[in-house]
Amino acid sequence: MIAAAILAVIVVYFGARSVMRGSLGSEIAPADAAGPAAFAYAIVVTAESEVHQLRVGAKGRTAPDKSVTVKSGTAGTVISTPVREGTFVKQGTLLCGVDVEARSARVKEAEANRNAAKVDFDAAAALAAKGLAPANREAAARASLDAAEATVNSARVELSRTQIRAPFDGVFERRLAEAGDYLSPGSPCGLLVDLSPVILTAEVAEAEAGLLKPGMAASVLLADGRTFPAKLRYVARTASDQTRTFPVEAELETGDAQVAAGVTATLTVPAGDVQATLIARSLLTLSDSGQLGVRQILSDDTVSFAPIRVIDETPEGAWVTGLPAQTTLVAIGQDYLNDGVKVRPVPQGGARP
């Protein structure tokens, strides 16, 4: 009976404690649920905007300032090609010589007829001055002399066309006719290029074209790693119908360095200073509509999506616009937080596993 009494007391004691503990937990549970412990923690970083130099970049290729396929102006057989490919030539250098055939004889014939016409004109003028011949005879002799002079000039031009010469200083890049080839009017003799200066041709997006003007300083990075200063000389004002981009050209200041045409290069043009924020690329995310942006923490510790625009990318991160002068950004898990969610911000440097 004593053992039974002791057992009964123990059961009643622990039963009463269980009931009291349960009632106490129900009283404090709502307060805990509404407290800070119910909010999710968010690892955050602070970002501040600063003045950043806006740069417009574009991929392109080097090209000669002028490139001309020198062509024949008359028909004939090529008898000489005195210039080797790759040779620098001055304006007027003979590139291809065509057989003159009877053209030289035509020049002499025209000169003889002109001389005869000159004698007739002088005689008619002398007689007219003495009143021994009508004035119309002098006029007719003058017309004959002018026609003979024109024939001489025409014959000389035709003879000069047998000498195909360089129209400007440049490099005779490629020979397109060899000795023995027959050229008709318009047939090519060779390709002449002017690499002084070398230019870069590229295309920029329509959002950046308005920032560029001829005369702006730039830099060009070649595929071989060399960098040269440059200056914009042309910015198109009409976009391409296919790509909606604007062609631009820049002159390279190469000095004594040799730069070939057709080399891939990158054009960079400083286009002014803007207020921007440097952030890590890992902070970038997309909204439900696909807009690029970041998740920021507002003053009441709620999450908000902020659309941004990337204006430059560097090894340190991405420079963006669209953020306030100072803001707090979600550094980890931003893809899993929705707008309006309340969080407990934890600085990234102070986060603990």
C-alpha positions as MATLAB code, in Angstrom:
seq = 'MIAAAILAVIVVYFGARSVMRGSLGSEIAPADAAGPAAFAYAIVVTAESEVHQLRVGAKGRTAPDKSVTVKSGTAGTVISTPVREGTFVKQGTLLCGVDVEARSARVKEAEANRNAAKVDFDAAAALAAKGLAPANREAAARASLDAAEATVNSARVELSRTQIRAPFDGVFERRLAEAGDYLSPGSPCGLLVDLSPVILTAEVAEAEAGLLKPGMAASVLLADGRTFPAKLRYVARTASDQTRTFPVEAELETGDAQVAAGVTATLTVPAGDVQATLIARSLLTLSDSGQLGVRQILSDDTVSFAPIRVIDETPEGAWVTGLPAQTTLVAIGQDYLNDGVKVRPVPQGGARP';
ca = [
       0.000    0.000    0.000;
       2.896    2.333    0.831;
       4.522    1.595   -2.594;
       1.239    2.190   -4.360;
       0.787    5.496   -2.570;
       4.298    6.641   -3.524;
       3.686    5.661   -7.191;
       0.417    7.565   -7.240;
       2.099   10.701   -5.882;
       4.880   10.494   -8.528;
       2.362   10.083  -11.382;
       0.284   13.031  -10.170;
       3.432   15.204   -9.798;
       4.790   14.601  -13.300;
       1.339   14.861  -14.839;
       0.815   18.255  -13.247;
       4.224   19.486  -14.507;
       3.399   18.373  -18.037;
       0.112   20.234  -18.017;
       1.741   23.402  -16.665;
       4.553   23.256  -19.242;
       2.082   22.838  -22.097;
      -0.020   25.797  -21.048;
       3.055   28.000  -20.631;
       4.336   27.079  -24.097;
       1.011   27.947  -25.681;
       1.120   31.379  -24.046;
       4.603   32.355  -25.261;
       4.489   30.694  -28.692;
       2.587   33.521  -30.429;
       4.992   36.075  -29.077;
       7.984   34.106  -30.431;
       6.342   33.626  -33.819;
       5.833   37.320  -34.177;
       9.368   38.127  -33.022;
      12.524   38.625  -35.067;
      13.443   34.963  -34.945;
      10.694   34.268  -37.541;
      12.422   36.462  -40.223;
      14.907   34.981  -42.720;
      18.500   36.106  -42.534;
      19.958   37.820  -45.612;
      23.676   38.283  -46.316;
      24.070   41.837  -47.619;
      26.725   44.214  -48.925;
      26.736   47.992  -49.061;
      27.433   49.724  -52.398;
      28.063   53.403  -53.111;
      27.976   55.199  -56.444;
      30.914   57.223  -57.726;
      32.025   59.033  -60.857;
      33.039   56.564  -63.543;
      34.401   57.241  -67.006;
      31.943   55.898  -69.562;
      33.691   54.000  -72.356;
      32.264   52.896  -75.673;
      33.822   49.722  -77.032;
      33.475   47.991  -80.380;
      35.123   45.171  -82.303;
      36.433   45.858  -85.787;
      39.239   45.369  -88.291;
      42.107   47.492  -89.502;
      41.934   48.739  -93.069;
      43.950   50.939  -95.427;
      43.048   54.590  -95.757;
      42.648   54.084  -99.504;
      42.479   50.916 -101.571;
      42.270   51.112 -105.361;
      42.378   48.525 -108.095;
      44.410   50.307 -110.785;
      42.897   49.587 -114.190;
      43.829   50.042 -117.807;
      42.318   52.900 -119.768;
      43.041   51.416 -123.185;
      43.393   48.091 -124.966;
      46.727   46.433 -125.546;
      49.255   43.790 -124.533;
      51.202   44.180 -121.297;
      54.923   44.426 -122.053;
      56.322   45.402 -118.628;
      55.528   45.021 -114.918;
      58.473   46.789 -113.241;
      57.153   46.895 -109.631;
      57.274   43.917 -107.286;
      54.378   43.087 -105.005;
      54.647   44.646 -101.547;
      56.806   47.545 -102.763;
      56.103   51.087 -101.599;
      55.678   53.346 -104.626;
      55.337   57.074 -105.123;
      52.533   58.735 -107.043;
      53.181   58.441 -110.775;
      55.309   55.252 -110.583;
      54.818   52.956 -113.595;
      52.950   49.809 -112.543;
      52.087   48.230 -115.910;
      53.291   49.145 -119.405;
      51.081   48.424 -122.421;
      52.406   48.126 -125.981;
      52.020   51.555 -127.631;
      51.553   49.952 -131.087;
      50.581   52.741 -133.532;
      49.677   55.310 -130.890;
      53.042   57.048 -131.068;
      52.695   57.394 -134.840;
      49.207   58.894 -134.398;
      50.657   61.537 -132.123;
      53.254   62.499 -134.726;
      50.615   62.562 -137.454;
      48.381   64.811 -135.366;
      51.280   67.150 -134.604;
      52.110   67.426 -138.329;
      48.494   68.297 -139.178;
      48.499   70.870 -136.406;
      51.661   72.468 -137.747;
      50.137   72.684 -141.223;
      46.987   74.222 -139.807;
      49.139   76.714 -137.924;
      50.822   77.807 -141.197;
      47.430   78.244 -142.893;
      46.147   80.285 -139.984;
      49.158   82.554 -139.896;
      48.844   83.202 -143.673;
      45.124   83.888 -143.433;
      45.651   86.228 -140.494;
      48.366   88.152 -142.363;
      46.227   88.547 -145.490;
      43.229   89.608 -143.442;
      45.324   92.234 -141.664;
      46.307   93.737 -145.044;
      42.740   93.605 -146.306;
      43.613   91.066 -148.993;
      41.405   88.254 -147.619;
      37.975   88.181 -146.029;
      37.721   87.914 -142.270;
      35.782   84.635 -142.462;
      38.779   82.948 -144.014;
      40.851   83.813 -140.948;
      38.067   82.435 -138.707;
      37.932   79.214 -140.725;
      41.694   78.802 -140.477;
      41.495   79.378 -136.735;
      38.848   76.692 -136.382;
      40.993   74.242 -138.344;
      43.965   74.997 -136.088;
      41.867   74.435 -132.943;
      40.600   71.114 -134.277;
      44.153   70.002 -135.108;
      45.295   70.983 -131.606;
      42.473   68.937 -130.080;
      43.471   65.940 -132.184;
      47.034   66.212 -130.868;
      45.809   66.283 -127.271;
      43.542   63.293 -127.848;
      46.386   61.289 -129.386;
      48.695   62.149 -126.494;
      46.067   61.079 -123.932;
      45.604   57.775 -125.717;
      49.371   57.267 -125.742;
      49.633   58.084 -122.022;
      47.067   55.401 -121.224;
      49.618   52.790 -122.205;
      51.511   53.758 -119.044;
      49.440   52.617 -116.041;
      50.804   54.600 -113.105;
      50.154   54.844 -109.348;
      47.481   57.471 -108.595;
      48.862   58.083 -105.054;
      51.653   57.036 -102.707;
      51.089   53.542 -101.365;
      51.998   49.866 -101.366;
      51.621   47.843 -104.564;
      49.866   45.030 -102.725;
      49.032   42.614 -105.522;
      49.800   42.363 -109.249;
      46.777   41.356 -111.313;
      48.354   41.410 -114.792;
      51.545   39.826 -116.099;
      53.655   40.512 -119.175;
      51.898   39.057 -122.195;
      48.366   39.542 -120.836;
      45.962   41.410 -123.079;
      44.137   44.216 -121.312;
      40.924   45.782 -122.481;
      39.691   49.120 -121.105;
      38.805   48.551 -117.448;
      40.987   45.459 -116.981;
      42.939   45.458 -113.666;
      46.685   45.949 -113.468;
      47.102   45.626 -109.695;
      45.917   46.570 -106.212;
      47.368   49.712 -104.602;
      46.726   50.467 -100.916;
      47.567   53.482  -98.776;
      48.406   52.486  -95.178;
      49.233   55.982  -94.008;
      47.266   56.198  -91.859;
      45.890   52.784  -90.960;
      42.242   53.055  -89.984;
      39.929   50.902  -87.906;
      36.406   50.235  -89.119;
      33.829   49.084  -86.583;
      30.123   49.309  -85.779;
      28.535   50.519  -82.541;
      25.060   50.026  -81.125;
      22.466   52.730  -81.630;
      22.428   53.454  -77.875;
      26.137   54.361  -78.012;
      26.343   56.089  -81.396;
      24.933   59.327  -79.974;
      27.854   59.544  -77.523;
      30.486   59.628  -80.281;
      31.681   62.546  -82.389;
      34.490   62.930  -84.959;
      37.716   64.106  -83.364;
      37.286   62.214  -80.080;
      40.416   60.491  -78.742;
      40.394   56.695  -78.581;
      42.653   53.669  -78.231;
      42.905   50.530  -80.355;
      43.999   47.126  -79.059;
      45.206   44.787  -81.813;
      44.906   41.016  -81.746;
      48.680   40.727  -81.208;
      48.445   42.745  -77.965;
      49.787   46.064  -79.248;
      47.867   49.223  -78.340;
      47.898   52.459  -80.355;
      46.274   55.840  -79.778;
      43.629   56.761  -82.315;
      41.173   59.484  -83.223;
      37.626   59.145  -84.537;
      37.315   60.565  -88.022;
      33.861   59.353  -89.057;
      30.628   58.491  -87.243;
      27.706   57.457  -89.429;
      24.366   59.140  -88.947;
      22.416   56.403  -90.708;
      22.062   52.941  -89.191;
      22.484   49.711  -91.124;
      19.139   48.269  -92.207;
      20.245   44.729  -91.338;
      21.998   45.186  -87.974;
      20.697   48.601  -86.780;
      24.279   49.541  -85.935;
      26.277   52.627  -86.927;
      29.628   52.371  -88.789;
      32.540   54.341  -87.337;
      36.147   54.887  -88.432;
      39.217   55.809  -86.391;
      42.728   56.772  -87.513;
      45.561   54.927  -85.767;
      48.704   56.798  -84.763;
      51.201   54.007  -85.427;
      54.387   56.058  -85.810;
      57.080   53.866  -87.379;
      55.328   50.617  -86.417;
      53.922   48.483  -89.212;
      50.279   47.474  -88.902;
      48.716   45.207  -91.493;
      45.220   45.662  -92.855;
      42.529   43.161  -91.926;
      43.714   42.600  -88.326;
      41.034   42.120  -85.656;
      41.090   44.999  -83.152;
      39.096   46.505  -80.291;
      38.188   50.193  -80.287;
      37.705   51.954  -76.941;
      36.464   55.551  -76.794;
      36.143   57.523  -73.518;
      32.704   59.132  -73.792;
      32.405   61.191  -70.606;
      31.857   60.720  -66.863;
      28.699   59.305  -65.276;
      27.550   58.466  -61.747;
      27.673   54.665  -61.491;
      28.003   51.850  -58.938;
      30.570   49.045  -59.049;
      29.070   45.681  -58.061;
      30.099   42.036  -58.330;
      28.595   40.179  -61.278;
      27.231   37.552  -58.897;
      24.747   40.141  -57.564;
      22.956   40.410  -60.899;
      19.606   38.676  -61.237;
      16.498   38.755  -63.430;
      12.982   39.795  -62.599;
       9.970   37.663  -63.444;
       9.640   39.650  -66.684;
      13.294   39.045  -67.601;
      14.621   42.510  -66.707;
      18.193   42.715  -65.437;
      18.608   44.058  -61.909;
      19.616   43.432  -58.294;
      17.819   42.751  -54.995;
      18.161   45.622  -52.544;
      17.122   46.007  -48.897;
      14.950   49.037  -48.146;
      15.008   51.061  -44.936;
      12.277   48.860  -43.369;
      14.332   45.677  -44.072;
      12.099   44.523  -46.926;
      13.413   43.160  -50.218;
      12.875   45.122  -53.436;
      13.964   44.480  -57.025;
      15.939   47.368  -58.593;
      16.341   47.433  -62.402;
      19.811   48.490  -63.547;
      21.818   49.036  -66.737;
      25.353   47.734  -67.181;
      27.488   50.459  -68.759;
      30.956   48.922  -68.368;
      32.589   45.659  -67.351;
      36.008   45.416  -65.711;
      37.965   42.660  -63.941;
      36.772   44.165  -60.633;
      33.087   43.874  -61.531;
      30.287   45.555  -63.458;
      29.574   49.289  -63.421;
      25.816   49.881  -63.374;
      23.414   52.808  -63.295;
      19.943   52.941  -61.773;
      20.877   52.589  -58.093;
      20.774   55.312  -55.385;
      23.953   56.936  -54.094;
      24.151   54.364  -51.294;
      22.245   51.103  -51.113;
      22.275   47.695  -49.422;
      22.212   44.712  -51.782;
      21.471   41.050  -51.143;
      24.737   39.182  -51.692;
      23.614   35.550  -51.342;
      20.304   33.927  -52.225;
      18.810   36.878  -54.088;
      17.121   34.510  -56.556;
      15.054   33.012  -53.718;
      13.723   36.245  -52.225;
      10.591   37.960  -53.477;
       9.683   41.623  -53.341;
       8.178   42.685  -50.025;
       9.727   39.885  -47.980;
      11.002   41.095  -44.590;
      14.503   39.886  -43.672;
      17.180   40.324  -41.061;
      20.228   41.858  -42.850;
      23.610   40.419  -41.925;
      26.754   42.130  -43.317;
      28.703   39.797  -45.541;
      31.873   40.255  -43.512;
      30.013   39.410  -40.292;
      28.151   36.322  -41.538;
      28.694   33.048  -39.684;
      27.997   29.499  -40.893;
];
